[in-house]
Amino acid sequence: MNRLPLFPLDVVLFPGELLPLHIFEPRYRRMVARCLETDRPFGLIYHDSDRSGPFLIDEGRVGALAGIERHHGLEDGRSFILVKGMGRFAIHDGLESGEPYYEAVVAEYEDEPGPRRGLTARRQTSIDLFRAAVYALQRSSPASPDFDANDEVSFRLAAFVQVDPEWRQDLLEMRSEEARLARLDEVFQQVIARR
């Protein structure tokens, strides 16, 4: 278990995904400064205040560890940062601290153990469907990112799916790569069928 600063935001970050952020609220300026000083990530956790009201640190909520890849500070104290998803966490307990931002005790959130047999072929099926969906949208053979079916690809593929953040959050919380690939395949097949 680790102590982690939290940044509730109405976006979902996947492991391996890059996300630019504009940091302007004083409490999150302080959080970013602290993360830069300690070279530690913060927790990006999906929260839409219009749908859910005020943010609450509920046990079990899942978010992404966000490592700061680049930082560009402005004279007025605001900054632009580029973060990369470094893994997933689940909130264990909220913390009261002297900091103006949220903090929680979190635990690593990993996939449940499962059979690995046939997973490479399963991944290749999703990669092929993704490429077919991109082709259906663009009607040309675009330069496609390189995917290696020997490695986990579900979150890399999911980073290209820009849909409702609640759908993305559901995917983030899934603890099986096969289940994530099946969910992604549905999206890719819908795109292909509509073209």
C-alpha positions in Angstrom: 0.0 0.0 0.0 1.2 3.5 -0.9 0.2 7.0 -0.2 -0.8 8.8 -3.4 -2.0 12.3 -4.3 -5.2 12.2 -6.4 -6.4 14.3 -9.3 -10.1 13.7 -10.0 -10.8 14.6 -13.6 -13.5 13.8 -16.2 -11.1 11.7 -18.3 -9.8 8.2 -18.1 -6.1 7.4 -18.6 -5.0 3.9 -19.6 -1.6 2.4 -18.8 0.8 3.4 -21.5 -1.4 6.2 -22.8 -0.1 9.8 -23.0 -2.3 12.7 -21.9 -1.6 16.5 -22.0 -3.0 18.4 -19.0 -3.3 22.1 -18.2 -2.7 22.7 -14.5 -4.2 25.9 -13.2 -5.9 25.3 -9.8 -3.6 26.3 -6.9 -4.0 22.9 -5.1 -3.0 20.9 -8.2 -0.1 23.3 -8.9 1.1 22.3 -5.5 0.5 18.6 -6.2 2.4 18.7 -9.4 5.3 20.6 -7.7 5.4 17.9 -5.0 5.4 15.1 -7.6 8.2 16.8 -9.5 10.2 17.3 -6.3 9.9 13.6 -5.3 9.8 12.2 -8.9 6.6 10.3 -8.0 3.4 9.8 -9.9 -0.1 11.0 -8.9 -3.3 9.2 -9.3 -5.6 10.3 -12.1 -9.1 9.1 -11.1 -12.2 9.6 -13.3 -14.8 11.8 -11.8 -17.5 13.8 -13.6 -19.0 16.3 -11.1 -22.0 17.0 -13.4 -23.0 13.4 -13.2 -21.8 12.4 -9.7 -21.7 15.6 -7.6 -18.7 16.3 -5.3 -15.7 13.9 -5.4 -15.6 11.3 -2.6 -12.7 9.1 -1.8 -14.6 5.8 -1.9 -12.8 2.5 -1.2 -12.3 0.4 -4.2 -12.4 3.2 -6.8 -9.9 2.5 -9.6 -7.6 5.0 -11.3 -4.4 5.2 -13.2 -0.9 6.1 -12.0 0.1 9.2 -13.9 3.9 9.8 -14.3 4.9 13.3 -15.4 6.9 12.9 -18.7 7.2 16.6 -19.5 6.5 19.8 -17.6 6.4 23.4 -18.9 5.8 26.0 -16.2 4.4 29.4 -17.0 5.2 32.7 -15.3 1.8 33.0 -13.6 2.2 29.6 -11.9 0.1 27.5 -14.3 1.8 24.7 -16.2 1.3 22.3 -19.0 2.3 18.7 -18.3 2.3 15.5 -20.3 1.6 12.4 -18.3 1.9 8.8 -19.1 -0.3 6.0 -17.6 2.1 3.8 -15.5 -0.4 1.2 -14.1 -3.6 1.0 -12.2 -4.5 1.4 -8.5 -7.5 1.0 -6.2 -8.2 3.2 -3.3 -7.9 1.5 0.0 -8.6 4.5 2.3 -8.7 8.3 2.2 -6.2 10.4 4.1 -6.5 13.6 6.1 -3.4 15.7 5.5 -2.3 19.2 5.5 -2.2 19.3 1.7 -4.9 21.1 -0.2 -5.3 18.2 -2.7 -6.8 14.8 -2.1 -4.7 11.9 -0.9 -5.4 8.3 -0.4 -3.8 5.0 0.6 -3.9 2.9 -2.5 -3.0 -0.6 -3.6 -1.8 -1.9 -7.0 -4.7 -3.1 -9.2 -3.6 -5.9 -11.4 -5.3 -8.5 -13.7 -6.5 -11.7 -12.1 -4.4 -14.7 -12.9 -5.7 -16.6 -15.9 -4.7 -18.9 -18.7 -2.1 -17.6 -21.1 -2.5 -20.2 -23.7 -3.8 -18.8 -27.0 -3.4 -15.2 -25.8 -1.0 -14.2 -28.5 -3.4 -15.3 -31.2 -6.3 -13.6 -29.3 -4.4 -10.4 -29.3 -3.6 -10.6 -33.0 -7.3 -11.0 -33.8 -8.0 -7.7 -32.0 -5.0 -6.0 -33.7 -6.3 -7.1 -37.1 -9.9 -5.9 -36.2 -8.4 -2.5 -35.1 -6.6 -2.1 -38.4 -9.7 -3.0 -40.4 -11.7 -0.4 -38.4 -9.1 2.3 -39.1 -9.2 1.3 -42.8 -13.0 1.5 -42.8 -12.9 5.0 -41.4 -10.1 6.3 -43.6 -10.5 4.2 -46.8 -6.8 4.0 -47.1 -4.0 2.1 -45.5 -2.8 4.6 -42.8 0.4 4.3 -41.0 -0.6 2.1 -38.1 1.1 2.0 -34.7 3.3 -1.1 -34.2 1.6 -3.7 -32.0 3.4 -6.8 -30.7 0.9 -9.6 -30.0 3.4 -11.1 -27.6 2.7 -8.2 -25.1 -0.4 -6.8 -23.5 -2.1 -4.7 -26.1 -5.6 -4.1 -24.8 -4.8 -0.7 -23.2 -2.8 0.4 -26.2 -5.7 -0.4 -28.5 -8.2 1.2 -26.1 -6.2 4.5 -26.1 -7.5 5.0 -29.7 -11.1 4.5 -28.8 -12.5 7.9 -28.0 -15.9 7.2 -26.5 -17.8 8.0 -23.3 -15.4 8.1 -20.4 -17.7 5.8 -18.3 -17.2 3.1 -21.0 -13.4 3.8 -20.7 -13.6 3.5 -16.9 -15.4 0.2 -17.2 -12.6 -1.1 -19.4 -9.9 0.3 -17.0 -11.6 -1.7 -14.1 -11.7 -5.0 -16.0 -9.2 -7.5 -14.6 -8.9 -9.7 -17.6 -7.1 -8.9 -20.8 -9.3 -11.3 -22.8 -12.4 -9.5 -21.5 -11.0 -6.1 -22.5 -10.1 -7.4 -25.9 -13.6 -8.8 -26.4 -15.1 -5.4 -25.4 -12.8 -3.6 -27.9 -13.6 -6.1 -30.6 -17.3 -5.1 -30.3 -16.4 -1.5 -31.0 -14.1 -2.3 -33.9 -16.8 -4.6 -35.5 -19.4 -1.9 -35.2 -17.1 0.6 -37.0 -16.5 -1.9 -39.8 -20.2 -2.8 -40.1 -21.2 0.8 -40.5 -18.8 1.6 -43.4 
